[in-house]
């Protein structure tokens, strides 16, 4: 009976080679007169499934939002120290929180999404990759993995401020005549930080604070010269790097009306003299007062006539004509 001095380990040594020698005891007590024979023997070690797989791939991955569902978001890799394919062939599977949202190739370990990622809906996926061998007992190991979704600039800003505004004529040039506001549904400041600017007919007459969206006039408004300002407010995000060609923007047409104030005094245009015949009928016009008012609206330029002075009590005046 042959026995091992130390337990066999297939992965260290898959067989033992030796000779067994049979010796007779002729000529007394196995001395030089004895005869013997030897036989070369090879004892093979049977590989058992005694090694658990070891996952060698990392614990993290990443994927761009909107990437095709064929995109590899993670590749599971593992080793199994067993020495034969009967025990070290691995199959990959998934478990954990988001496993139902993913597919894995059981042979290659490639993980893909069932539906394209959207950072604004879900910013990461958490799951376990499980490597299982095909030996008796199907030993396995798992590793927790988190795949982060990269936020892309895939949302155009939306202007939330209105299309109109107003300002009193003669108001200080520090007066806010309109405030542009907008939102951007991208979830990170790298893509949703907005800058405001102006374009359009009267843009050159205005200033806008690029950060706050506050619009002011470069010169005080005068209703009689210009009764409204027409311009576009433009909201641009900083996606794809520093407001470059990858940035997205939206514009809105705005009209700011100028409010007419009573800032013009009437000017009398009729003369300083008149005449009338004595005995003329009292219905006779002895003078017609005329005047103008440079204000631009009826609310401020409609005139009423009246009299004062030494002989005012002797006269009548039609307040309208």
Wavefront OBJ file of the C-alpha trace (Angstrom):
o trace
v 0.000 0.000 0.000
v 1.366 3.341 -1.077
v 0.310 6.478 0.727
v 1.236 10.151 0.466
v 3.248 11.866 3.106
v 1.307 15.104 2.406
v -2.134 15.584 0.869
v -2.165 16.008 -2.876
v -2.947 19.360 -4.484
v -3.756 19.115 -8.174
v -2.887 22.716 -8.771
v 0.609 22.148 -7.327
v 1.259 18.641 -8.640
v -1.086 16.766 -10.940
v 0.620 13.361 -10.724
v 3.236 11.297 -8.908
v 5.761 9.115 -10.748
v 7.701 6.376 -8.949
v 8.874 2.786 -9.212
v 7.584 -0.009 -7.005
v 10.220 -2.671 -6.330
v 9.423 -6.281 -5.283
v 12.366 -8.148 -3.744
v 12.469 -11.800 -2.647
v 14.360 -13.095 0.307
v 16.405 -15.751 -1.509
v 19.835 -16.552 -0.128
v 18.743 -15.237 3.148
v 17.206 -12.114 4.480
v 17.097 -9.928 1.391
v 20.844 -9.915 0.972
v 22.891 -9.738 -2.137
v 21.494 -13.007 -3.334
v 17.914 -11.785 -3.388
v 16.083 -11.159 -6.628
v 13.802 -8.176 -7.376
v 11.727 -6.533 -10.001
v 10.566 -2.918 -10.407
v 7.554 -1.300 -12.061
v 7.232 2.326 -13.115
v 4.007 3.789 -11.773
v 2.205 7.099 -12.369
v -0.511 8.096 -9.944
v -2.736 10.886 -11.295
v -4.281 13.419 -8.917
v -7.977 14.039 -9.526
v -8.806 17.753 -9.687
v -11.597 18.624 -7.296
v -13.579 21.848 -7.145
v -11.761 23.156 -4.101
v -11.059 26.735 -5.211
v -13.640 29.515 -5.085
v -13.542 32.010 -7.975
v -11.888 35.375 -7.292
v -13.312 38.487 -8.976
v -10.482 40.572 -10.410
v -12.450 43.409 -12.015
v -12.900 46.680 -10.153
v -15.756 48.053 -8.092
v -16.638 51.000 -10.307
v -17.510 51.917 -13.866
v -19.083 54.763 -15.803
v -21.334 55.398 -18.780
v -22.463 58.525 -20.610
v -26.156 59.253 -20.400
v -27.969 58.526 -23.672
v -25.274 56.043 -24.750
v -26.553 53.157 -26.887
v -27.734 50.113 -24.964
v -24.992 48.133 -26.696
v -22.393 50.186 -24.811
v -20.298 48.217 -22.313
v -20.683 49.843 -18.903
v -18.604 47.259 -17.003
v -16.756 44.013 -17.723
v -16.649 41.395 -14.991
v -13.458 39.340 -14.827
v -12.533 36.559 -12.412
v -10.113 33.695 -11.977
v -10.497 30.193 -10.561
v -7.380 28.408 -9.321
v -8.733 24.953 -10.058
v -6.584 23.282 -12.706
v -9.139 21.848 -15.107
v -11.896 23.265 -17.233
v -14.299 20.941 -15.453
v -13.839 23.046 -12.342
v -12.550 26.466 -13.433
v -14.932 27.434 -16.211
v -16.812 30.507 -15.000
v -20.290 31.843 -15.650
v -21.197 35.454 -14.843
v -24.509 36.714 -13.491
v -25.951 39.732 -11.682
v -27.715 40.374 -8.394
v -28.477 43.396 -6.260
v -30.431 46.626 -6.369
v -30.318 47.487 -10.060
v -29.669 44.046 -11.540
v -33.066 44.038 -13.259
v -32.047 47.096 -15.280
v -28.960 45.401 -16.706
v -27.870 42.544 -18.912
v -24.667 40.535 -18.548
v -23.038 38.189 -21.016
v -22.661 34.988 -19.003
v -19.453 34.071 -20.817
v -17.617 37.368 -21.350
v -18.851 39.253 -18.287
v -19.804 42.295 -20.365
v -22.528 44.345 -18.664
v -24.922 46.562 -20.657
v -28.021 48.610 -19.882
v -31.510 47.535 -20.925
v -32.469 51.184 -21.485
v -30.263 54.203 -22.116
v -29.148 56.033 -18.984
v -30.558 59.456 -18.092
v -28.494 61.270 -15.468
v -31.403 63.454 -14.429
v -33.477 60.336 -13.656
v -30.771 58.047 -12.250
v -27.172 59.075 -11.649
v -25.723 55.629 -10.873
v -26.400 51.889 -10.964
v -25.586 49.551 -8.064
v -25.344 45.800 -8.558
v -23.304 42.707 -7.737
v -21.393 40.682 -10.330
v -21.389 36.986 -9.476
v -18.744 34.599 -10.857
v -19.787 30.929 -10.527
v -17.645 27.914 -11.468
v -18.957 24.722 -13.050
v -17.434 22.313 -10.584
v -19.259 20.226 -8.036
v -20.981 22.564 -5.642
v -20.801 25.518 -8.061
v -18.615 27.757 -5.968
v -19.071 31.479 -6.511
v -17.934 34.892 -5.425
v -19.563 38.277 -5.863
v -18.421 41.869 -5.933
v -20.438 45.032 -5.327
v -20.162 47.454 -8.241
v -21.320 51.038 -8.770
v -21.473 52.436 -12.294
v -21.755 56.227 -12.401
v -23.704 57.982 -15.147
v -21.882 60.902 -16.767
v -24.082 63.992 -17.098
v -24.084 65.315 -20.659
v -25.359 68.639 -21.907
v -28.552 67.204 -23.363
v -31.086 69.734 -22.089
v -31.607 73.134 -23.717
v -32.325 76.023 -21.325
v -35.954 77.132 -20.977
v -36.742 80.820 -20.482
v -39.286 81.308 -17.706
v -39.527 85.119 -17.728
v -42.261 86.851 -19.697
v -42.308 88.552 -23.071
v -43.076 92.086 -21.858
v -41.886 94.751 -19.454
v -42.247 98.470 -18.854
v -40.275 101.472 -17.706
v -41.176 105.067 -16.926
v -39.617 107.622 -19.236
v -36.812 109.571 -17.543
v -36.170 106.730 -15.058
v -32.552 106.371 -13.957
v -30.415 104.116 -16.137
v -29.914 101.888 -13.091
v -33.613 101.016 -13.204
v -34.382 97.373 -14.008
v -36.627 97.281 -17.066
v -36.730 93.478 -17.375
v -35.206 90.452 -15.636
v -34.454 87.376 -17.714
v -34.880 84.061 -15.910
v -34.369 80.549 -17.247
v -33.880 76.971 -16.122
v -31.768 74.110 -17.433
v -32.783 70.532 -16.630
v -29.220 69.216 -16.714
v -28.327 68.155 -13.213
v -24.757 69.367 -12.795
v -23.343 72.879 -12.722
v -20.984 71.854 -15.508
v -23.993 71.807 -17.826
v -26.727 73.925 -16.216
v -24.946 77.182 -15.387
v -26.520 79.906 -17.509
v -25.225 83.121 -19.030
v -27.594 85.807 -20.308
v -27.075 88.026 -23.353
v -29.075 90.204 -25.736
v -29.724 90.285 -29.462
v -32.247 91.922 -31.737
v -33.372 95.365 -32.844
v -32.674 97.453 -29.755
v -30.013 95.294 -28.066
v -27.366 97.983 -28.596
v -29.399 100.406 -26.441
v -29.449 98.053 -23.457
v -27.202 96.360 -20.932
v -27.770 92.921 -19.384
v -26.096 91.380 -16.368
v -24.785 88.080 -17.718
v -25.307 86.347 -14.374
v -28.528 87.820 -12.985
v -30.330 88.555 -16.256
v -31.180 92.121 -15.178
v -31.708 94.426 -18.176
v -31.149 98.180 -17.956
v -31.103 101.092 -20.423
v -27.884 102.790 -21.522
v -29.745 106.124 -21.700
v -32.952 107.218 -20.003
v -36.101 106.496 -21.985
v -38.078 109.318 -23.620
v -41.558 108.269 -24.660
v -41.821 111.000 -27.262
v -38.648 109.732 -28.951
v -39.124 105.976 -28.510
v -42.204 104.373 -26.985
v -40.864 100.811 -26.691
v -37.749 98.647 -26.899
v -37.685 95.349 -28.771
v -34.941 92.792 -28.116
v -34.233 89.108 -27.559
v -32.926 87.682 -24.303
v -30.632 84.704 -24.857
v -29.916 82.096 -22.159
v -26.832 79.979 -22.912
v -25.604 77.043 -20.839
v -21.957 76.131 -20.259
v -22.190 72.511 -21.350
v -19.333 70.950 -23.309
v -16.941 73.422 -21.765
v -16.912 77.131 -21.130
v -19.804 78.268 -23.303
v -18.231 77.029 -26.528
v -19.806 75.510 -29.630
v -21.195 72.679 -27.545
v -23.297 75.033 -25.469
v -27.077 75.080 -25.883
v -29.144 78.262 -25.880
v -32.657 79.575 -26.200
v -33.933 83.080 -26.966
v -37.143 84.932 -26.267
v -38.489 88.053 -27.960
v -39.271 90.793 -25.444
v -40.965 94.197 -25.776
v -40.533 96.755 -23.001
v -43.035 99.598 -23.192
v -42.108 103.105 -22.100
v -44.654 104.744 -19.804
v -45.486 108.293 -20.911
v -45.139 110.786 -18.051
v -46.413 114.375 -17.958
v -42.980 115.855 -18.444
v -43.751 118.463 -21.108
v -45.332 121.841 -20.310
v -47.894 123.124 -22.842
v -46.641 125.788 -25.248
v -49.086 128.545 -26.293
v -48.870 129.054 -30.051
v -51.498 131.794 -30.490
v -50.462 135.455 -30.579
v -50.483 138.135 -27.916
v -53.014 140.475 -29.555
v -56.484 140.531 -31.033
v -59.255 143.017 -31.921
v -63.007 143.364 -31.956
v -65.447 145.960 -33.311
v -67.442 147.880 -30.764
v -71.046 146.801 -30.621
v -70.122 143.381 -32.091
v -72.362 140.561 -30.919
v -71.237 138.765 -27.817
v -70.988 135.604 -29.906
v -68.158 137.214 -31.848
v -64.766 135.495 -31.414
v -62.319 138.105 -30.196
v -59.381 135.716 -29.817
v -58.663 131.990 -30.239
v -56.151 130.464 -27.874
v -54.058 127.615 -29.344
v -51.356 125.566 -27.678
v -49.435 122.303 -28.058
v -48.165 119.728 -25.569
v -45.221 117.496 -26.561
v -46.286 114.601 -24.333
v -47.112 111.599 -26.444
v -50.429 110.394 -25.049
v -53.865 111.905 -24.653
v -53.615 111.274 -20.945
v -50.906 113.933 -20.798
v -51.351 116.174 -23.838
v -55.093 116.981 -23.799
v -55.428 120.687 -23.070
v -58.064 122.733 -21.279
v -58.206 126.531 -21.708
v -59.084 129.080 -19.017
v -58.611 132.807 -18.302
v -57.004 134.882 -15.590
v -55.893 138.490 -15.273
v -57.372 141.979 -15.133
v -60.370 141.586 -17.440
v -60.850 137.858 -17.175
v -64.150 138.415 -15.404
v -65.485 140.224 -18.475
v -64.813 137.355 -20.848
v -65.815 133.775 -21.547
v -63.544 131.086 -23.008
v -64.484 127.705 -24.389
v -62.358 125.345 -22.355
v -61.949 122.907 -25.221
v -61.646 125.088 -28.346
l 1 2 3 4 5 6 7 8 9 10 11 12 13 14 15 16 17 18 19 20 21 22 23 24 25 26 27 28 29 30 31 32 33 34 35 36 37 38 39 40 41 42 43 44 45 46 47 48 49 50 51 52 53 54 55 56 57 58 59 60 61 62 63 64 65 66 67 68 69 70 71 72 73 74 75 76 77 78 79 80 81 82 83 84 85 86 87 88 89 90 91 92 93 94 95 96 97 98 99 100 101 102 103 104 105 106 107 108 109 110 111 112 113 114 115 116 117 118 119 120 121 122 123 124 125 126 127 128 129 130 131 132 133 134 135 136 137 138 139 140 141 142 143 144 145 146 147 148 149 150 151 152 153 154 155 156 157 158 159 160 161 162 163 164 165 166 167 168 169 170 171 172 173 174 175 176 177 178 179 180 181 182 183 184 185 186 187 188 189 190 191 192 193 194 195 196 197 198 199 200 201 202 203 204 205 206 207 208 209 210 211 212 213 214 215 216 217 218 219 220 221 222 223 224 225 226 227 228 229 230 231 232 233 234 235 236 237 238 239 240 241 242 243 244 245 246 247 248 249 250 251 252 253 254 255 256 257 258 259 260 261 262 263 264 265 266 267 268 269 270 271 272 273 274 275 276 277 278 279 280 281 282 283 284 285 286 287 288 289 290 291 292 293 294 295 296 297 298 299 300 301 302 303 304 305 306 307 308 309 310 311 312 313 314 315 316 317 318 319 320 321
